[in-house]
Amino acid sequence: MTTITFFGFRLGGYLIGRFLPRHGRSGYVLDRLPGLVLVSLLAPTLWELGWIGATSGLIVGLITILTGRSLLAMLLGMCAVALSRYLGLV
């Protein structure tokens, strides 16, 4: 059932995707929607980690802005949290 649901969503996305706006405010928001979803999922976890979460979030944001490589930024942010846990800071 999960597979059917997954492929149903994928097919639905392909079918209605051509009707979604590409320009204007709606297009702007839709272009940024994946990043907004990622931030909304990560923000509570970063908040729970306190200053370590804030620092790792800052590292991820700065590396993403400076290099444009979000995967590298997320990897380095995870390393920062792992190192802080290893050192007993969290």
Rosetta blueprint (number, residue, H / E / L):
1 M L
2 T H
3 T H
4 I H
5 T H
6 F H
7 F H
8 G H
9 F H
10 R H
11 L H
12 G H
13 G H
14 Y H
15 L H
16 I H
17 G H
18 R L
19 F L
20 L L
21 P L
22 R L
23 H L
24 G H
25 R H
26 S H
27 G H
28 Y H
29 V H
30 L H
31 D H
32 R H
33 L H
34 P H
35 G H
36 L H
37 V H
38 L H
39 V H
40 S H
41 L H
42 L H
43 A H
44 P H
45 T H
46 L H
47 W H
48 E H
49 L H
50 G L
51 W H
52 I H
53 G H
54 A H
55 T H
56 S H
57 G H
58 L H
59 I H
60 V H
61 G H
62 L H
63 I H
64 T H
65 I H
66 L H
67 T H
68 G L
69 R L
70 S H
71 L H
72 L H
73 A H
74 M H
75 L H
76 L H
77 G H
78 M H
79 C H
80 A H
81 V H
82 A H
83 L H
84 S H
85 R H
86 Y H
87 L L
88 G L
89 L L
90 V L
